[in-house]
Amino acid sequence: NDDLEHLLAALQEDPGKPEFAEAADRLRLQGDAARALFVCLGGLSANPSHHRGRLVLAHVYYDLGFFPFAAREIREILQHRPEDETLRKLLVRLSPTDAAHPTSPSTHGAATSE
C-alpha cells in the first residue's frame, strides 16, 4: 500500500505519467472506484492515447454500473485496435446495439441511420 501511495503522490505532480493506469487499476481492485475514476480521468486528460488507461477506465465505469460509458471507452480503444476480438466481444455484451458496428461513434441505445 505504501508503494501505491508513493505512486499516487507522484501522479499529483504529473497526472499523465503512464503509471496512472496501474495506480487506478489497483485502486479499483481495492474497491475504491471513485478514486480510480479520478486518477483515470486525470491521466487520460494529460495522456489521451494511453490505451491501457482507457481500458482501466472502462473497468471503473463498469464497476460503477455506468455501462454506456464503459462501452464508449471500449469503442475508443477499438478505433486503434480493431483486431482485438476480446474487446469486440466485451463491447457486444455491454452494448448489443454495437454488435453490427462496434467501432461506430454511436452512443449506447441511440438509433443509427444505417
C-alpha positions in Angstrom: 0.0 0.0 0.0 3.0 2.3 0.7 4.0 1.7 -3.0 0.6 2.8 -4.2 0.6 5.9 -2.0 4.0 6.9 -3.4 2.7 6.4 -6.9 -0.4 8.5 -6.2 1.8 11.2 -4.8 3.9 11.2 -8.0 0.7 11.5 -10.0 -0.3 14.6 -8.1 2.7 16.4 -9.8 2.2 14.7 -13.2 -1.2 13.0 -13.7 -0.4 11.9 -17.2 2.5 9.6 -16.2 1.9 6.2 -17.8 1.8 4.7 -14.3 -1.6 6.3 -13.7 -3.3 3.2 -15.3 -1.6 0.9 -12.8 -2.5 3.1 -9.9 -6.1 3.4 -11.0 -6.4 -0.3 -11.5 -5.0 -1.0 -8.1 -7.5 1.4 -6.5 -10.3 -0.2 -8.5 -9.3 -3.7 -7.3 -9.2 -2.4 -3.7 -12.8 -1.2 -4.1 -12.1 2.5 -4.4 -13.8 3.0 -7.8 -14.4 6.7 -7.1 -10.7 7.4 -6.6 -9.8 5.2 -9.5 -12.1 7.2 -11.7 -10.4 10.4 -10.6 -7.0 9.0 -11.3 -8.0 7.7 -14.8 -9.7 10.9 -15.9 -6.7 13.0 -14.8 -4.3 10.6 -16.5 -6.3 10.5 -19.7 -6.8 14.2 -19.9 -3.0 14.6 -20.0 -2.3 11.4 -21.9 -5.4 10.6 -24.0 -3.8 8.0 -26.2 -2.9 5.7 -23.3 -4.9 2.6 -24.2 -4.3 0.7 -21.0 -5.6 3.7 -19.1 -8.7 3.8 -21.2 -9.2 0.1 -20.6 -8.9 0.6 -16.8 -11.4 3.5 -17.2 -13.8 1.1 -18.9 -13.4 -1.3 -16.0 -14.1 1.5 -13.5 -17.2 2.6 -15.4 -18.4 -1.0 -15.5 -17.8 -1.4 -11.7 -19.8 1.8 -11.1 -22.6 0.5 -13.3 -22.0 3.1 -16.0 -22.3 0.6 -18.8 -22.8 3.1 -21.7 -19.6 4.9 -20.6 -17.7 1.6 -20.4 -18.9 0.8 -23.9 -17.8 4.2 -25.1 -14.2 3.6 -23.8 -14.1 0.2 -25.5 -15.2 1.7 -28.8 -12.4 4.2 -28.5 -9.8 1.5 -27.9 -11.2 -0.5 -30.9 -10.6 2.5 -33.1 -6.9 1.8 -32.6 -7.0 -1.9 -32.1 -9.8 -3.2 -34.4 -8.4 -6.7 -34.5 -8.9 -7.2 -30.8 -11.7 -9.8 -30.7 -11.8 -9.9 -26.9 -12.7 -6.2 -26.8 -15.3 -6.7 -29.6 -17.0 -9.5 -27.6 -16.9 -7.4 -24.4 -18.5 -4.4 -26.3 -21.3 -6.6 -27.7 -22.0 -7.7 -24.1 -22.0 -4.2 -22.8 -23.9 -2.7 -25.8 -25.8 -5.2 -28.0 -26.6 -2.3 -30.4 -22.9 -2.2 -31.3 -22.9 -5.9 -32.5 -23.1 -4.9 -36.1 -20.8 -1.8 -36.0 -18.6 -2.0 -32.9 -16.3 0.9 -33.9 -19.1 3.3 -34.9 -19.3 6.6 -32.9 -22.9 6.0 -32.0 -23.9 6.2 -28.3 -25.4 3.3 -26.4 -29.1 2.9 -27.2 -29.1 5.6 -29.9 -30.7 5.0 -33.2 -28.4 4.8 -36.1 -29.0 5.9 -39.7 -27.7 2.6 -41.1 
